[in-house]
């Protein structure tokens, strides 16, 4: 169903709803994916740079490379600055580890770090805590809290929603609405 929502810089918005209600489709539309069909209009601010973290985050371009190598090739970061940004995301001890050998949580944090380094001011996180252990999820939450920008996250994780200040509900009946509290019984 049609809905209106305005998002401001610095907002932390959890997108909640049952599987199949269109949450990931909504993110793919906002991220600019051309194959997505939709009706209506949406507008992204002039200075907004979107970073999209998809549920399926395959990165063949990182195969066989350490985090330091990826940071050097992508952003020309020397050892000191590279370790500093890795520390922010609590993965500095894995600097010389190959990306493929990282845990799911470490990979997720590194990918969010790359989105931040790319200049993203709006993070679209599609179920970022899926398949993470508690320690990894807590570390990811701290990294997101330190992120200077806007965060929208699709999640089914009740604990993870505690770090959000707005909640958009994709109802099973097709209605989309904002709620002052997280809603899990759709």
C-alpha positions in Angstrom: 0.0 0.0 0.0 1.2 3.6 -0.6 2.9 5.3 2.4 4.9 8.4 3.2 8.0 8.6 5.2 10.7 11.2 5.6 14.2 10.2 6.8 16.6 12.6 8.4 20.4 12.5 8.7 21.4 10.5 11.8 18.1 8.5 12.0 18.4 4.9 13.1 15.3 3.1 11.5 14.5 -0.5 11.9 12.4 -2.0 9.1 10.2 -4.8 10.6 7.8 -7.3 9.1 7.2 -10.9 8.1 9.3 -12.5 5.4 7.8 -11.7 2.0 6.3 -8.4 2.8 8.6 -6.4 0.6 11.3 -5.1 3.0 14.3 -6.3 0.9 12.5 -5.2 -2.3 12.2 -1.7 -0.7 15.9 -1.6 0.0 16.8 -2.7 -3.5 14.5 0.0 -4.9 16.1 2.7 -2.8 19.6 1.5 -3.7 18.9 2.1 -7.3 18.6 -1.5 -8.6 17.2 -1.1 -12.1 15.2 -4.4 -12.3 13.0 -3.5 -9.4 9.4 -2.7 -10.3 7.4 -0.3 -8.2 4.7 2.4 -8.3 4.9 5.8 -6.8 7.8 8.1 -6.2 10.7 8.4 -3.8 13.4 11.0 -3.6 16.9 10.6 -2.2 18.6 13.8 -1.0 21.2 15.6 -3.2 24.1 14.8 -0.9 23.0 11.3 0.1 25.4 8.5 -0.8 23.9 5.1 -0.4 25.7 2.1 0.9 23.8 -1.2 0.6 24.6 -4.3 2.6 22.7 -7.2 1.1 21.7 -10.5 2.9 23.8 -12.4 0.4 27.2 -10.7 0.5 29.4 -12.6 -1.8 32.7 -10.8 -2.6 34.8 -12.8 -5.1 37.0 -9.7 -5.6 38.3 -10.2 -2.0 39.3 -13.8 -2.6 42.8 -14.5 -1.3 43.3 -11.0 0.0 43.9 -9.8 3.5 42.0 -6.8 5.0 45.2 -4.7 4.7 45.5 -5.6 1.0 41.9 -4.7 0.3 42.2 -1.4 2.1 45.4 -0.6 0.3 44.0 -1.5 -3.2 40.6 0.3 -2.6 41.6 3.3 -0.6 45.4 3.5 -0.6 45.4 3.3 3.2 48.9 2.8 4.7 49.4 0.4 7.6 48.8 3.0 10.4 45.6 4.5 9.1 44.3 1.1 8.0 44.8 -0.4 11.4 43.1 2.6 12.9 39.9 2.2 10.8 39.9 -1.5 11.4 40.1 -0.8 15.2 37.0 1.3 15.0 35.2 -1.9 13.8 37.0 -4.2 16.3 38.8 -6.1 13.5 42.3 -4.7 13.8 43.7 -8.0 15.1 42.5 -9.6 11.8 44.3 -7.0 9.6 46.6 -9.7 8.0 43.9 -12.3 7.8 42.3 -13.2 4.5 38.7 -12.0 4.1 37.4 -15.5 3.4 38.8 -16.8 6.7 36.9 -14.2 8.8 33.8 -15.1 10.8 30.5 -13.9 9.4 30.4 -11.1 12.0 33.9 -9.9 11.1 33.1 -10.0 7.4 29.9 -8.0 8.0 31.8 -5.4 10.1 34.5 -5.1 7.4 31.9 -4.6 4.7 30.2 -1.9 6.7 33.6 -0.3 7.2 34.1 -0.3 3.4 30.7 1.3 2.9 31.7 4.1 5.3 35.1 4.6 3.6 33.3 4.9 0.3 31.6 8.0 1.6 28.2 6.5 2.2 25.9 8.7 4.3 23.0 6.3 4.3 23.5 2.6 5.2 20.8 0.1 4.0 21.5 -3.0 6.1 19.5 -6.0 5.0 19.4 -8.5 8.0 23.0 -7.7 9.1 22.8 -9.9 12.2 21.6 -13.1 10.5 23.9 -16.0 11.3 26.0 -14.0 13.8 26.9 -15.2 17.3 26.2 -12.8 20.2 29.7 -11.4 20.4 29.8 -10.6 16.7 26.3 -9.0 16.8 27.3 -6.8 19.8 30.4 -5.7 17.9 28.4 -4.9 14.8 26.0 -2.9 16.9 28.8 -0.9 18.4 30.2 -0.2 14.9 26.8 0.9 13.6 26.4 3.2 16.7 29.8 4.8 15.8 28.7 5.3 12.1 28.3 9.0 11.2 25.2 8.9 9.0 21.8 7.4 8.7 21.0 3.7 9.1 18.0 1.8 7.9 18.1 -1.9 8.8 15.8 -4.8 7.9 15.8 -7.1 10.9 13.9 -9.8 12.8 16.3 -9.5 15.7 14.5 -8.1 18.8 17.7 -7.4 20.6 19.2 -5.5 17.6 16.3 -3.1 17.4 17.2 -1.6 20.8 19.7 0.6 19.0 17.1 2.2 16.8 14.9 5.2 17.4 12.3 4.7 14.7 10.4 1.7 13.4 8.7 1.2 10.0 6.4 -1.8 9.9 5.7 -3.7 6.7 2.4 -5.4 7.6 1.2 -8.7 6.2 -1.9 -6.9 4.9 0.3 -4.7 2.7 0.1 -1.6 4.9 3.3 0.2 5.8 3.3 2.4 8.8 5.6 4.0 11.4 5.4 2.7 15.0 6.8 4.4 18.1 7.9 0.9 19.3 9.2 -2.2 17.5 6.4 -4.6 16.5 7.0 -8.3 16.1 3.5 -9.8 16.1 2.3 -8.8 12.7 
